[in-house]
Amino acid sequence: MQTEELGIVSENDVFEAVMSGKIIEDYPNDEPYPSCLVYGRTTKERPVHVVCAYAGDADIAIVVTVYQPTANRWIDFERRRKA
């Protein structure tokens, strides 16, 4: 989050993106916990991607990674562009 090429992504940015976001990819076979990619926007309309895992045994969500998607790799920040 501190080294994001498009600017620092704050904890508040992550919270806003997850709360307003939607799951755009699901990774049910990830280890040690299933995870998913959430796309959301901050209150300032910044697009943010958050990879989250859910540890059911502890009943907690884990933020794995966070970044601001770029338009050259994503269509509407929700679908990957073909390589």
C-alpha positions in Angstrom: 0.0 0.0 0.0 2.9 2.3 0.7 4.7 1.6 -2.6 1.7 1.7 -4.9 2.9 3.3 -8.2 -0.3 5.4 -8.4 0.1 6.8 -4.9 -0.3 5.4 -1.4 -3.4 3.5 -0.7 -4.5 4.3 2.9 -6.3 2.0 5.3 -9.4 4.2 4.9 -9.2 3.7 1.1 -9.2 0.0 1.6 -12.2 0.2 4.0 -14.2 2.4 1.7 -13.4 0.2 -1.3 -14.4 -3.1 0.4 -17.6 -1.6 1.9 -18.7 -0.2 -1.5 -17.2 -3.0 -3.5 -18.1 -6.3 -5.2 -16.3 -9.5 -5.7 -15.1 -9.7 -9.3 -12.9 -12.9 -9.0 -13.1 -15.8 -6.7 -10.2 -18.0 -5.7 -11.8 -20.9 -3.7 -8.7 -23.1 -3.9 -6.3 -20.6 -2.4 -4.3 -21.8 0.6 -4.4 -21.6 3.6 -7.8 -19.8 3.1 -10.1 -19.2 0.1 -9.8 -15.7 -1.2 -11.4 -13.3 -3.7 -10.7 -10.0 -5.5 -12.9 -7.1 -4.5 -13.3 -4.0 -6.7 -14.6 -0.9 -5.1 -14.2 2.9 -5.1 -13.3 5.3 -2.4 -15.6 8.2 -1.5 -13.3 10.2 -3.8 -14.0 7.7 -6.6 -10.5 6.2 -6.6 -10.7 2.6 -8.0 -9.1 0.0 -5.6 -8.6 -3.7 -5.9 -8.4 -5.7 -2.6 -7.5 -9.4 -2.4 -9.2 -10.7 0.8 -9.1 -14.1 2.4 -11.6 -15.4 4.9 -10.3 -17.5 7.9 -13.5 -19.3 8.9 -11.8 -20.9 11.9 -11.0 -17.5 13.4 -14.0 -15.7 11.8 -11.8 -12.9 10.4 -11.1 -11.4 7.0 -7.5 -11.0 6.0 -6.3 -8.3 3.5 -3.7 -10.1 1.3 -2.9 -7.3 -1.1 -4.2 -3.9 -2.3 -3.5 -1.9 -5.4 -5.1 0.7 -7.7 -5.9 -1.1 -11.0 -4.7 0.5 -14.3 -7.0 1.0 -17.3 -4.5 -0.7 -19.6 -4.9 -4.0 -17.7 -8.6 -3.8 -16.8 -11.9 -3.1 -18.6 -13.9 -0.8 -16.3 -11.5 -2.0 -13.6 -13.7 -5.2 -13.4 -12.5 -7.5 -16.2 -9.0 -8.4 -17.2 -7.9 -7.3 -20.7 -6.6 -10.1 -22.9 -2.8 -10.1 -23.1 
